[in-house]
Amino acid sequence: MEHVTYAPSGVCSKQIDFDIEDGKIRNLVYVGGCNGNLKAVGKLVEGKDAKEIADMLRGNLCGVRGTSCADQLAKAIDKHYS
């Protein structure tokens, strides 16, 4: 299992932490941001294929920010695999 800590940019959350085990997302936690929504994201992605989650969430926008906490998760996954 590999632990990933990512500092998102352009969003309310300050940190994204998760584990990747056998290509699956585990234990996703956002620090800061919209607490209820981000807990829901964690539940929805738990045990799912990380690359599929990145493909699904990449480009999701929050208002006029040009990104979102979900998009930042995709960036964190992409960075992990690059």
C-alpha positions as CSV (number, residue, x, y, z in Angstrom):
1,M,0.0,0.0,0.0
2,E,1.3,3.4,-0.9
3,H,0.2,6.6,0.9
4,V,-0.3,9.8,-1.1
5,T,-0.5,13.3,0.3
6,Y,-1.3,16.0,-2.1
7,A,-1.6,19.8,-1.7
8,P,-4.5,21.0,-3.9
9,S,-4.5,24.3,-5.6
10,G,-7.3,26.7,-6.3
11,V,-9.8,25.0,-4.0
12,C,-11.0,25.3,-0.4
13,S,-9.5,22.0,0.7
14,K,-5.9,22.3,2.0
15,Q,-4.8,18.7,1.7
16,I,-5.8,15.3,0.1
17,D,-4.7,12.1,1.7
18,F,-5.4,8.6,0.4
19,D,-3.8,5.2,0.0
20,I,-3.4,3.2,-3.2
21,E,-3.5,-0.6,-2.8
22,D,-3.4,-2.8,-5.8
23,G,-4.5,0.2,-8.0
24,K,-7.5,0.9,-5.8
25,I,-8.2,4.0,-3.7
26,R,-8.5,3.5,0.0
27,N,-9.0,5.9,3.0
28,L,-9.5,9.1,1.1
29,V,-9.6,12.1,3.4
30,Y,-9.7,15.8,2.5
31,V,-8.5,18.4,5.0
32,G,-10.7,21.5,4.7
33,G,-13.3,22.1,2.0
34,C,-17.0,21.2,2.0
35,N,-17.0,18.5,4.7
36,G,-20.2,16.6,3.8
37,N,-19.6,16.6,0.1
38,L,-16.0,15.5,0.4
39,K,-16.8,12.7,2.9
40,A,-19.3,11.5,0.3
41,V,-16.6,11.6,-2.4
42,G,-14.5,9.4,-0.1
43,K,-17.3,6.9,0.3
44,L,-18.0,6.8,-3.5
45,V,-14.4,6.2,-4.5
46,E,-13.4,3.7,-1.8
47,G,-12.1,0.5,-3.3
48,K,-12.5,1.8,-6.9
49,D,-9.8,1.7,-9.5
50,A,-7.7,4.9,-9.1
51,K,-7.1,5.5,-12.8
52,E,-10.8,5.1,-13.6
53,I,-11.7,7.6,-10.8
54,A,-9.1,10.1,-12.2
55,D,-10.7,9.8,-15.7
56,M,-14.2,10.3,-14.2
57,L,-13.3,13.3,-12.1
58,R,-10.8,15.1,-14.3
59,G,-12.2,18.4,-15.5
60,N,-15.0,18.6,-12.9
61,L,-15.3,22.3,-12.1
62,C,-16.5,24.3,-9.0
63,G,-17.9,27.6,-10.1
64,V,-15.4,29.8,-11.9
65,R,-12.4,28.3,-10.1
66,G,-11.3,26.3,-13.2
67,T,-10.9,23.2,-10.9
68,S,-12.6,21.5,-8.0
69,C,-11.7,19.3,-5.1
70,A,-12.7,16.3,-7.3
71,D,-10.6,17.6,-10.1
72,Q,-7.7,18.0,-7.7
73,L,-8.1,14.4,-6.7
74,A,-7.7,13.4,-10.3
75,K,-4.5,15.5,-10.5
76,A,-3.2,13.8,-7.3
77,I,-3.8,10.4,-8.9
78,D,-2.2,11.5,-12.2
79,K,0.8,12.8,-10.3
80,H,1.1,9.5,-8.4
81,Y,1.2,7.5,-11.6
82,S,3.5,9.9,-13.6
